[in-house]
Amino acid sequence: MKPTERAVADSGMRGFARLAAPLPAFPLVVGAAAVVLTGGVYHALRAGSALFPDGGTGWALAVLTGIIVGHLVALGRDRWWGGTGSGAALTLAVLLLYGWLPAALVSLAVVVLVAGARSHRWRQGLLHGSSDILGIGAAALVLAAFGETPSVRDPWQPLDWGIGAACEIVLAAAVYLAVSRLLLHMLLAPQGAGLPTVSRPALARQGLVGVALLGIAPLICVVAMTLPVLLPLFAVPLIALDSTLWIARARAEEQLRDPLTGLPNRQWLLERTWSALEDAEQSGLRSALVLIDLDRFRSVNDTLGHLAGDRLLLQIADRLRLALPRGAEAARLGGDEFAVLLPVADSATSVMRIARHLVAELGSPLDLDGLTLVLEASAGVAVFPDHALDAEGLLRRADVAMYQAKRDRTGVEVYEYKRDSNTPDRLGLLGDLRRALDAGEVELHYQPKVRFDGQVAGLEALVRWVHPERGSVPPDEFIAIAESSGLMPHLTEYVLETALAQVAIWREQGLKVPVAVNVSPRDVHTPGFAGAVAARLARHGVPPGALQLEITEHVLLEDPQRAADTLAGLTAHGVKMSLDDFGTGYSSLVHLRRLPVSELKIDRSFVARLAIDNEDAEIVRCTIDLAHSLGLVVVAEGVEDDETWERLRDLRCDAVQGWLVAAAMPPQEATAWLLARGSQGWQRPVRRKELGPASAPGQVVLHSRSEPLS
C-alpha cells in the first residue's frame, strides 16, 4: 500500500471510529451477558451436563469454528464486528441442536480468539459477544415457549422436525438476529442518531443474510447428526457468505464516504441531519450546521499540483476531526468544502463560537515537505429551527452565510434572511427589480457635497426604488439582492447611463458639477468595464472629470490584479476615483497606497459621534491628516448638526455631505437647489445663539438643524 493510500485508509478508520464509540450502556450489556452465561454454566455443571458435545461431532464443530476464526483473522480487517454470516450461522445451528449454552460458548470462542488476534479491538469484540449471547438467550426462550429445550445430553434431532418445527426455527432465528443486531445498533450508533445512514442499507443486507442463514443452519444440523466428518466443508459456503456481506457493506459505505479523506460525504450528511432535526424537534432543542470552505485553495492546486492539494486536504480533515466538540460530526462535501453537524446546539452565539474555533484551527500553518502554508477558511452557520426546518434548507442557508463570510472577509457569518437573495420573497423582489430597470422605474436622487466655503463640490447619485405594491424598498435590501445575483452589472449600467444623461442636461444649463456613482467590486472585476465607462462618457458628451466613481476597498480582496488594472484604466481615461466607507474595512491604510483615488470619504459611523466621542474624533483627525499627507480630498458623510460641522471644519476636513446640507433629492429638486445657490454656493443656516449684536437687520434664523434644505 502506498503511503498516501495508507493515510487515506487510516483517516477513514479514524473518521468512522468516531461513529462507533460505545455508549455508557456498555457495562449493562456486558454485565447482563456475563450473568446469563455464568448462571448457565453453573446450572449445567451442577446438573452434571456437558457444556459441549464430545466425540466426532464436537471435534468437527471445533474444527469448523477454528476455520471460521482463521478466516476472520486472515482478512486483516477490523470491521468484522457487527455481525458475520459465518459465525451467526454456526451459532444458530448449535443453538438448534444443543441449546443456548453451547451456542453461547461457540460465539464466545469466536470473540475471544479473534479479539486475541486484534488486542486493540477487545472492547468492541466484548460488546459484540455480549450482544450475541443475549440474542441467543432470547432465541432459546422462543424455542422453550414451544416446548423445545435441546441440550448436549438430549439434542433436538433434525429427523424429528416437521412443518411446525420449521416455523419455530424461523421465529427463533429472527429473534436471535433482531435482538443481537438491535443491541449493537443501539450501542454503536452515535448518540441521538436515530437510524444513521450507514445502518439503513446495512439492515437490508442483514435481512438477506438472515434468509441465507435459515438455509445453511438446518443443513449444518443434519450433517452434524448424520455425518459430522463433513462439517468442516461448510466453511466454504460460510466464508463465501461472509465475503459477500463484506463486499456489499464496503460498497454501501463507499457511497457514504469521501474516498480521499475518509470523512462521510454529502449524502450521509443530509440523512444524518434529518435524523438530528427529528430528535431536536421532539426534544425542543436546537441543531446547527456549520459549512466551511477553504479560501484560495485553488491557487494551491494550480501552483503545487493536485497531489499536493490532496495531501493538504488530508491534513485539514485530520485537524477538523481533532477540533470537533463533543457530539459533533464532520463531513466533506467535495473539493475544499467541509461541513460540521452539531446535533444539539445551545444558541446561534455558541455555534458561532464553535465555528470561529474551527476556522482558527484550520488556519494554523500547515507543513508540506518543508514548505509552510497557511490556508484561511470561511464558515457559514445555520441553526434549526431559527433558519430552516429541514436538512436541505439548513445546508443551503449555511452555504449562503458561508459565501457572505467569504465575500466580506469576516471569517464566520450566521445566516440572515435579509441577506439571502434566494428566498421566495426575495426571488420575487429580484424579478420585480429586473422589470423595474427595464421599464426605467428606478430613480436616481442626488445628494450634494459642499465645501466649508459654501461651494458645491459635487453630488452623489443614490438609487431609489418605489415598488408598486411594497412601496419604497430600502436601497440596502435591493442592492444586496442585485449583488448576490447576476443583476448587479445591469443595475450599474442603468445608474451610469441615467447619471451621465443628467450631467449632460445640467451642463447645458450651465451647472458644471461632478456627479459620483457607486460601483461594486463585481463591476470593477468585469472585463472591459473601464472601456465601457469611457464609451458612455463619449456618447453623452460628458468630460471624464465630471464623473467620479465611488468604490470600497473590497475591490482588492477577490482579484487584486484585475481590480488594479481596471482602476488604472479608468484613471487613464480621466475618471476620478473616490474611496467610500473608509475605516470600515480591514486594511484601509495599505489599500490607500494601492488604490488610484483622489478622494476619501469618512464613514458616517465615525462622523455621527464626532462631537461626543473623543475616540471617534481622534480617528477622524488621524484619517484627515493621513489623507492630506497623501494628497487626497476628504469628505465626511452623515453630517447632520452644527456641532459636527464645526468640529470637521476645525479638523480641516475638505467637504461634508449629509442632512445638514440637504437630503438626496430627485433630479428636478436637485436642479432647483443648484440653481438657487448660483455662484454664492450654499450658506449654512445660522442658529440664534450665533447671532451677535451686529447682526444685519432682517437676518433669517432657522431653528431646525436636521431638516434638509429645499
C-alpha positions in Angstrom: 0.0 0.0 0.0 1.3 3.4 -0.9 1.9 6.0 1.8 -0.9 8.2 0.5 -3.3 5.3 0.3 -2.4 4.2 3.8 -3.0 7.7 5.1 -6.4 7.7 3.4 -7.3 4.3 4.9 -6.1 5.4 8.4 -8.0 8.6 8.2 -11.1 6.8 7.1 -11.0 4.4 10.0 -10.4 7.3 12.4 -13.4 9.1 11.0 -15.8 6.1 11.4 -14.3 5.2 14.7 -15.9 8.4 15.9 -19.2 7.0 14.8 -18.6 3.8 16.8 -17.9 4.9 20.3 -19.6 2.6 22.8 -22.2 4.3 24.9 -22.4 4.3 28.8 -24.8 1.3 28.4 -21.8 -0.9 27.6 -21.3 -2.2 31.2 -25.0 -3.1 31.4 -25.0 -5.3 28.3 -21.7 -6.9 29.1 -22.8 -7.5 32.7 -26.1 -9.0 31.7 -24.4 -11.4 29.3 -21.9 -12.4 31.9 -24.6 -13.1 34.4 -26.6 -15.2 31.9 -23.5 -17.2 30.8 -22.2 -17.7 34.3 -25.6 -18.9 35.5 -26.0 -21.3 32.6 -22.5 -22.8 33.2 -23.1 -23.1 36.9 -26.5 -24.8 36.4 -25.1 -27.2 33.8 -22.2 -28.2 36.0 -24.4 -28.8 39.0 -26.7 -31.0 36.8 -23.7 -32.9 35.6 -24.5 -32.0 32.0 -21.7 -31.5 29.4 -21.1 -27.9 28.2 -20.3 -29.0 24.6 -20.7 -32.2 22.6 -17.8 -34.6 22.6 -16.7 -37.2 20.1 -16.6 -36.7 16.4 -19.4 -34.1 16.3 -17.7 -32.0 18.9 -14.4 -32.1 17.2 -15.9 -31.4 13.8 -17.7 -28.3 15.2 -14.4 -27.2 16.8 -12.5 -27.6 13.5 -15.3 -25.6 11.7 -15.1 -22.9 14.4 -11.3 -22.8 14.0 -11.5 -22.3 10.3 -14.0 -19.5 10.6 -11.8 -17.8 13.2 -8.7 -18.2 11.0 -10.7 -16.7 8.1 -11.7 -13.7 10.2 -8.1 -13.1 11.4 -6.6 -13.6 7.9 -8.9 -11.0 6.5 -6.8 -8.3 8.1 -9.8 -6.1 8.7 -11.2 -4.6 11.8 -14.8 -4.3 10.5 -15.9 -7.8 11.3 -17.6 -6.6 14.5 -21.3 -6.0 14.0 -22.3 -9.5 12.7 -20.7 -12.0 10.5 -22.6 -14.5 8.4 -20.3 -17.5 9.2 -20.3 -17.1 13.0 -24.0 -16.4 13.2 -24.9 -19.5 11.0 -22.7 -21.8 13.1 -24.1 -20.3 16.4 -27.7 -20.8 15.2 -27.0 -24.4 14.2 -25.5 -25.2 17.6 -28.5 -23.5 19.3 -31.0 -25.6 17.4 -29.1 -28.9 18.1 -27.7 -28.5 21.6 -29.4 -25.4 23.2 -28.3 -21.9 24.1 -25.3 -22.7 26.3 -23.1 -24.5 23.7 -24.2 -21.8 21.2 -23.1 -19.1 23.6 -19.7 -20.8 24.1 -19.2 -21.0 20.3 -19.9 -17.3 19.9 -17.7 -16.6 22.9 -14.9 -18.7 21.4 -15.0 -16.7 18.1 -14.9 -13.4 20.0 -12.1 -14.4 22.3 -9.9 -15.8 19.6 -10.4 -13.0 17.1 -10.1 -10.4 19.8 -6.9 -12.0 20.9 -5.5 -11.6 17.4 -6.7 -7.9 17.5 -6.0 -6.8 21.0 -6.7 -3.2 20.2 -10.4 -4.1 19.4 -11.1 -6.0 22.5 -13.8 -3.6 23.7 -15.9 -3.8 20.6 -15.3 -7.6 20.5 -16.6 -8.0 24.0 -19.6 -5.9 23.2 -20.4 -8.0 20.1 -20.0 -11.2 22.0 -22.3 -10.0 24.8 -25.0 -8.9 22.3 -24.7 -12.2 20.6 -25.2 -14.1 23.9 -28.2 -12.1 24.8 -29.6 -12.7 21.3 -29.0 -16.5 21.7 -30.8 -16.4 25.1 -33.8 -14.6 23.5 -34.0 -17.2 20.7 -33.8 -20.0 23.3 -36.8 -18.5 25.2 -38.7 -18.7 21.9 -37.9 -22.4 21.5 -38.8 -23.0 25.1 -42.2 -21.4 24.6 -42.9 -24.1 22.0 -41.6 -26.8 24.4 -38.3 -27.3 22.7 -35.3 -27.3 25.2 -32.4 -29.0 23.4 -29.2 -29.8 25.3 -26.0 -31.7 24.8 -27.5 -34.7 26.6 -30.7 -34.5 24.6 -30.2 -32.9 21.2 -33.1 -31.7 19.1 -32.9 -34.3 16.2 -33.4 -32.9 12.7 -35.2 -36.1 11.7 -38.0 -35.1 14.2 -38.6 -31.8 12.6 -41.8 -31.1 10.7 -43.7 -28.1 9.4 -44.3 -26.8 12.9 -40.6 -27.1 13.7 -39.7 -25.1 10.6 -41.9 -22.3 11.8 -40.2 -22.4 15.3 -36.8 -22.3 13.7 -37.7 -19.3 11.5 -39.1 -17.4 14.5 -36.1 -18.3 16.7 -33.6 -17.2 14.1 -35.5 -14.0 13.5 -35.4 -13.2 17.3 -31.8 -14.1 17.5 -30.8 -11.8 14.7 -33.1 -9.0 15.7 -32.0 -8.8 19.4 -28.3 -9.1 18.7 -28.2 -6.6 15.8 -30.6 -4.2 17.6 -28.3 -4.1 20.7 -25.3 -3.5 18.5 -27.0 -0.7 16.7 -28.2 1.0 19.9 -24.7 0.8 21.5 -22.5 1.6 18.5 -24.6 4.3 16.8 -24.0 8.0 17.6 -26.0 9.4 20.4 -29.3 10.8 19.2 -28.6 9.5 15.7 -31.9 7.6 15.4 -31.2 5.3 12.4 -28.0 6.6 10.8 -27.4 6.5 7.1 -24.8 3.7 7.2 -27.2 1.4 9.1 -30.2 1.7 6.7 -28.7 -0.2 3.8 -27.0 -2.5 6.3 -30.4 -3.6 7.7 -31.4 -4.7 4.2 -28.2 -6.7 3.8 -28.6 -8.3 7.3 -32.1 -9.4 6.2 -30.7 -11.1 3.2 -28.0 -12.7 5.3 -30.7 -13.9 7.7 -32.5 -15.7 4.9 -29.2 -17.4 3.9 -28.7 -18.4 7.5 -32.1 -20.1 7.6 -31.0 -22.2 4.6 -27.5 -23.1 5.9 -28.0 -23.6 9.7 -30.5 -26.6 9.4 -28.2 -28.2 6.9 -25.3 -28.0 9.4 -27.6 -29.6 11.9 -28.5 -32.5 9.6 -24.8 -33.2 8.7 -23.7 -32.9 12.4 -26.1 -35.6 13.4 -25.6 -38.0 10.4 -22.1 -37.4 9.0 -20.1 -35.0 11.3 -16.8 -35.6 9.5 -18.2 -33.4 6.6 -18.9 -30.4 8.9 -15.6 -28.6 8.0 -16.8 -28.4 4.4 -19.4 -25.9 5.5 -16.5 -23.4 5.8 -16.7 -22.9 2.1 -20.3 -21.5 1.8 -20.0 -19.8 5.2 -16.8 -17.9 4.2 -18.4 -17.1 0.8 -21.4 -15.6 2.7 -19.0 -13.5 4.8 -17.2 -12.2 1.8 -20.4 -11.3 0.0 -21.6 -9.5 3.1 -18.4 -7.5 3.5 -18.3 -6.6 -0.2 -21.8 -5.3 -0.1 -21.1 -3.4 3.2 -17.9 -1.9 1.8 -19.8 -0.7 -1.3 -22.6 0.8 0.7 -20.0 2.6 2.9 -18.1 3.9 -0.1 -21.3 5.6 -1.3 -21.5 7.4 2.0 -17.8 8.2 2.4 -15.4 10.6 0.8 -12.7 8.5 -0.9 -9.9 10.9 -0.1 -10.3 11.9 3.5 -12.5 9.0 4.7 -15.0 11.5 6.1 -18.7 11.0 5.4 -20.0 12.7 2.3 -22.9 14.9 1.4 -25.5 12.1 1.2 -24.5 10.9 4.6 -24.7 14.4 6.0 -28.1 15.1 4.7 -29.6 11.9 6.1 -27.8 12.3 9.4 -29.0 15.9 9.6 -32.6 14.7 9.0 -32.3 12.4 12.0 -30.7 15.1 14.2 -33.5 17.5 13.3 -36.2 15.0 14.1 -34.6 14.4 17.5 -34.2 18.1 18.2 -37.8 18.8 17.3 -39.0 16.1 19.7 -36.8 17.4 22.5 -37.5 21.1 21.8 -33.7 21.7 21.2 -31.7 23.4 18.5 -29.4 21.8 16.0 -26.9 23.6 13.8 -24.9 23.1 10.6 -21.5 24.8 10.0 -20.3 24.9 6.4 -16.6 25.5 6.0 -14.7 26.5 2.8 -11.0 27.0 2.3 -10.1 30.4 0.9 -8.0 30.4 -2.3 -7.3 26.7 -2.2 -7.5 26.6 -6.0 -4.2 28.5 -6.1 -2.5 25.7 -4.2 -3.6 23.1 -6.8 -2.6 25.4 -9.6 0.8 26.1 -8.1 1.8 22.9 -6.4 -0.3 20.4 -8.2 -3.4 18.3 -7.3 -1.4 15.6 -5.5 -0.1 18.3 -3.0 -3.6 19.6 -2.7 -4.9 16.2 -1.8 -2.2 15.8 0.9 -3.2 19.2 2.3 -6.9 18.1 2.4 -5.9 15.1 4.4 -4.2 17.3 7.0 -7.2 19.6 7.0 -9.6 16.7 7.6 -7.4 15.4 10.5 -7.4 18.8 12.0 -11.1 19.1 11.7 -11.7 15.8 13.4 -9.4 16.8 16.3 -11.1 20.2 16.7 -14.6 18.9 16.8 -16.5 19.5 20.0 -18.1 16.5 21.8 -21.1 15.1 19.8 -20.3 17.0 16.6 -19.8 15.2 13.3 -17.8 16.3 10.2 -18.3 15.5 6.5 -16.6 16.5 3.3 -19.0 17.8 0.7 -16.5 17.9 -2.1 -13.5 20.0 -3.2 -12.3 22.1 -0.3 -15.7 22.3 1.3 -16.5 20.7 4.7 -19.5 20.6 7.0 -19.9 20.1 10.7 -23.2 18.9 12.2 -24.0 19.9 15.8 -27.0 17.7 16.7 -27.5 19.8 19.9 -26.8 23.5 19.9 -27.4 26.0 22.8 -27.8 29.1 20.6 -26.5 30.8 17.5 -23.9 32.6 19.6 -22.5 29.3 20.9 -22.4 27.9 17.4 -20.6 31.0 16.2 -18.0 30.5 18.9 -17.5 26.9 17.8 -17.3 27.9 14.2 -14.6 30.5 14.9 -12.6 27.9 16.8 -12.8 25.5 13.9 -11.8 28.3 11.4 -8.9 29.2 13.7 -7.7 25.6 13.9 -7.8 25.2 10.1 -6.0 28.5 9.7 -2.9 27.3 11.6 0.3 26.8 9.5 0.5 23.5 7.5 3.7 21.7 6.6 4.1 20.2 3.2 7.6 18.7 2.6 9.2 21.5 4.5 7.0 24.2 2.9 4.9 26.1 5.4 1.4 27.0 4.1 -1.4 29.0 5.7 -4.9 28.3 4.4 -7.6 30.6 5.7 -11.1 29.4 5.9 -14.6 30.9 5.9 -17.6 29.4 7.7 -21.4 29.9 7.5 -23.8 28.9 10.3 -27.4 27.9 10.1 -29.5 26.9 13.1 -32.6 24.8 13.4 -35.4 25.8 13.8 -34.4 29.5 13.5 -33.2 29.4 9.9 -34.7 26.2 8.4 -36.9 23.3 9.3 -35.3 20.6 7.0 -31.8 19.3 6.2 -31.6 20.7 2.7 -32.8 24.1 3.8 -30.3 24.2 6.6 -27.4 23.2 4.3 -28.4 25.8 1.7 -28.7 28.6 4.3 -25.4 27.7 5.8 -24.0 27.9 2.3 -25.4 31.4 1.9 -23.9 32.5 5.2 -20.5 31.0 4.2 -20.3 32.9 0.9 -21.2 36.1 2.8 -18.3 35.4 5.2 -16.0 34.7 2.2 -17.1 37.9 0.4 -16.9 40.2 3.4 -13.7 38.5 4.7 -15.2 38.2 8.2 -14.3 34.5 8.7 -17.7 33.4 10.1 -21.2 34.6 9.4 -24.6 33.4 10.7 -27.4 33.2 8.2 -29.5 36.4 7.9 -32.8 36.4 5.9 -32.4 39.9 4.7 -29.0 39.0 3.0 -30.3 35.9 1.3 -31.4 36.6 -2.2 -32.7 33.0 -2.7 -35.8 33.1 -0.5 -39.1 33.0 -2.5 -39.9 36.5 -1.3 -36.6 37.9 -2.4 -36.5 36.0 -5.6 -39.9 37.7 -6.4 -38.3 41.0 -5.5 -35.4 40.3 -7.8 -37.7 39.7 -10.7 -39.6 42.9 -9.9 -36.3 44.8 -9.8 -35.2 43.5 -13.2 -38.6 44.6 -14.7 -38.3 48.0 -13.0 -34.8 48.5 -14.5 -36.1 47.5 -18.0 -39.1 49.9 -17.6 -37.0 52.8 -16.2 -38.9 52.8 -12.9 -35.8 53.0 -10.7 -34.9 56.6 -9.9 -31.7 58.4 -9.0 -31.7 61.0 -6.3 -28.8 63.4 -5.8 -27.2 64.5 -2.5 -24.8 67.5 -2.6 -21.3 67.6 -1.2 -20.3 71.1 -0.1 -17.0 72.7 1.0 -16.7 74.8 4.1 -16.7 78.0 1.9 -20.2 77.0 0.7 -19.1 76.0 -2.8 -20.7 72.8 -4.1 -18.0 70.1 -4.6 -20.3 67.7 -6.4 -23.3 65.4 -6.0 -23.6 61.7 -5.2 -26.2 59.7 -7.3 -28.2 57.4 -5.0 -30.6 54.7 -6.2 -34.2 54.9 -5.1 -37.0 52.4 -6.0 -40.7 52.7 -5.2 -42.3 49.3 -5.6 -45.9 49.4 -6.9 -47.1 47.1 -4.1 -44.4 47.2 -1.4 -43.8 50.9 -1.5 -40.3 52.3 -1.0 -37.8 49.5 -0.9 -34.6 50.3 1.2 -31.5 50.6 -1.1 -29.6 48.2 1.2 -32.1 45.5 0.5 -32.4 45.6 -3.2 -28.7 46.4 -3.8 -27.8 43.3 -1.8 -30.2 41.3 -4.0 -28.5 42.6 -7.1 -25.0 42.0 -5.8 -25.8 38.3 -4.8 -27.3 37.7 -8.3 -26.3 38.4 -11.8 -28.3 41.7 -11.8 -25.5 44.0 -10.4 -23.9 44.8 -13.8 -27.3 45.7 -15.2 -28.1 48.0 -12.2 -24.7 49.7 -12.5 -25.2 50.2 -16.3 -28.6 51.7 -15.6 -27.2 54.1 -12.9 -24.3 55.2 -15.0 -26.5 55.8 -18.1 -29.1 57.8 -16.0 -26.5 59.8 -14.1 -24.5 60.7 -17.2 -27.6 61.8 -19.0 -28.5 64.1 -16.1 -24.9 65.5 -16.0 -25.3 66.3 -19.7 -28.6 68.2 -19.0 -27.0 70.1 -16.1 -24.0 71.1 -18.2 -26.4 72.5 -20.9 -28.0 74.6 -18.1 -24.5 75.9 -17.0 -24.4 73.7 -13.9 -20.9 72.1 -14.2 -20.8 70.0 -11.1 -19.3 66.5 -10.9 -21.5 63.5 -10.0 -20.3 60.5 -8.1 -21.7 57.0 -8.8 -21.2 53.9 -6.6 -19.8 50.8 -8.3 -19.5 47.4 -6.7 -16.5 45.1 -6.6 -18.2 42.9 -9.2 -18.3 45.8 -11.6 -14.6 46.5 -11.2 -13.8 42.8 -11.8 -15.9 42.7 -15.0 -13.6 42.7 -18.1 -13.9 45.8 -20.2 -15.6 47.9 -17.5 -13.1 50.8 -17.9 -13.7 50.9 -21.7 -17.5 50.7 -21.3 -17.4 53.8 -18.9 -15.3 55.7 -21.4 -17.7 54.9 -24.2 -20.7 56.1 -22.2 -18.9 59.4 -21.4 -18.2 60.0 -25.1 -21.7 59.1 -26.1 -23.2 61.7 -23.7 -20.6 64.3 -24.4 -19.6 64.5 -20.8 -15.9 65.1 -19.9 -14.3 62.4 -17.8 -13.6 64.9 -15.0 -17.4 65.3 -14.5 -17.7 61.7 -13.4 -16.5 60.2 -10.1 -16.7 56.5 -9.2 -17.0 55.6 -5.6 -15.5 52.2 -4.6 -14.8 50.4 -1.4 -11.5 48.7 -0.5 -13.2 45.3 -1.1 -12.5 45.6 -4.8 -8.9 44.4 -4.0 -9.9 41.4 -1.9 -11.0 39.0 -4.6 -8.8 39.6 -7.6 -6.3 42.4 -6.8 -4.6 42.4 -10.1 -7.7 42.7 -12.2 -9.1 45.4 -9.9 -5.8 47.4 -10.2 -5.8 47.1 -14.0 -9.5 48.3 -14.2 -8.9 51.2 -11.9 -5.7 52.2 -13.7 -7.7 52.1 -17.0 -10.4 54.4 -15.5 -8.0 57.0 -14.2 -6.1 56.9 -17.5 -9.4 57.9 -19.2 -9.6 60.8 -16.7 -12.3 59.4 -14.4 -11.8 60.4 -10.8 -12.0 57.7 -8.1 -13.3 58.1 -4.5 -12.7 55.6 -1.7 -16.1 55.2 0.1 -16.8 53.9 3.7 -13.2 54.4 4.8 -12.5 52.9 8.2 -14.9 50.0 8.0 -12.5 47.6 6.2 -9.6 45.5 7.4 -6.5 47.1 5.9 -7.5 50.5 4.7 -4.1 52.1 5.2 -2.5 49.6 2.9 -5.2 50.0 0.3 -4.8 53.8 0.3 -1.4 53.3 -1.2 -2.6 50.8 -3.8 -5.8 52.5 -5.0 -5.6 55.4 -7.5 -8.1 57.5 -5.6 -8.3 61.3 -5.4 -10.9 61.5 -2.7 -11.6 59.7 0.6 -14.9 59.6 2.3 -15.1 59.0 6.1 -17.8 56.6 7.0 -20.9 58.1 8.8 -20.4 55.7 11.7 -17.4 57.8 12.8 -18.8 61.1 11.9 -22.1 60.6 13.8 -20.4 60.6 17.2 -17.6 63.0 16.4 -18.9 65.8 18.7 -19.5 63.5 21.7 -16.9 60.7 21.4 -13.2 61.5 21.8 -12.0 58.3 20.3 -14.1 58.8 17.1 -12.8 62.3 17.0 -9.2 61.2 17.2 -9.9 58.6 14.4 -11.4 61.3 12.2 -8.4 63.6 12.9 -5.8 61.0 12.1 -7.7 60.0 8.9 -7.8 63.6 7.7 -4.1 64.1 8.4 -3.2 60.9 6.7 -5.3 61.6 3.6 -3.9 65.1 3.3 -0.4 63.8 3.5 -1.2 61.6 0.5 -2.7 64.5 -1.4 -6.3 63.3 -1.1 -9.5 65.3 -0.6 -11.5 64.3 2.5 -15.3 64.2 2.6 -17.3 63.5 5.7 -20.6 61.6 5.3 -23.6 61.8 7.5 -23.2 65.4 8.8 -26.5 66.3 10.5 -25.8 69.0 13.1 -23.8 72.2 13.6 -21.5 70.8 16.3 -20.3 68.1 13.8 -19.9 70.8 11.1 -17.7 72.9 13.5 -15.6 70.1 14.6 -14.9 68.9 11.0 -14.0 72.5 10.0 -11.6 72.7 12.9 -10.0 69.4 11.8 -9.5 70.8 8.3 -11.9 68.4 6.5 -12.4 69.5 2.9 -16.1 68.9 2.4 -19.2 67.4 4.0 -22.3 65.5 2.9 -25.5 65.0 5.0 -28.9 66.3 6.0 -27.4 69.5 7.4 -26.7 70.4 3.8 -29.5 68.6 2.0 -31.1 65.2 1.7 -30.9 63.2 -1.5 -33.3 64.9 -4.0 -35.0 63.9 -7.2 -33.5 65.4 -10.4 -36.0 68.3 -10.6 -35.4 69.3 -6.9 -31.7 68.9 -7.2 -31.7 71.2 -10.3 -33.7 73.8 -8.4 -31.4 73.5 -5.4 -28.3 74.1 -7.6 -29.9 77.0 -9.5 -31.0 78.7 -6.2 -27.4 78.6 -4.9 -25.9 80.1 -8.0 -22.4 81.5 -7.7 -22.8 82.2 -4.0 -23.0 78.5 -3.2 -24.6 77.0 -0.1 -25.0 79.0 3.1 -25.2 77.2 6.4 -28.3 78.1 8.4 -27.4 80.4 11.3 -28.6 79.5 14.8 -30.0 82.2 17.1 -27.2 82.0 19.6 -24.6 82.6 16.8 -26.2 86.0 16.0 -24.2 88.8 17.7 -25.3 92.4 18.4 -24.1 93.4 15.0 -26.3 91.1 13.1 -27.7 92.6 10.0 -31.4 93.6 10.1 -33.7 91.1 8.5 -31.3 88.2 9.2 -33.1 84.8 8.7 -32.8 82.4 11.7 -33.6 78.7 11.3 -34.1 76.7 14.4 -34.3 73.2 12.8 -30.8 71.8 12.3 -31.8 68.4 10.9 -34.3 69.1 8.3 -33.0 69.1 4.7 -33.0 72.4 2.8 -35.0 72.7 -0.4 
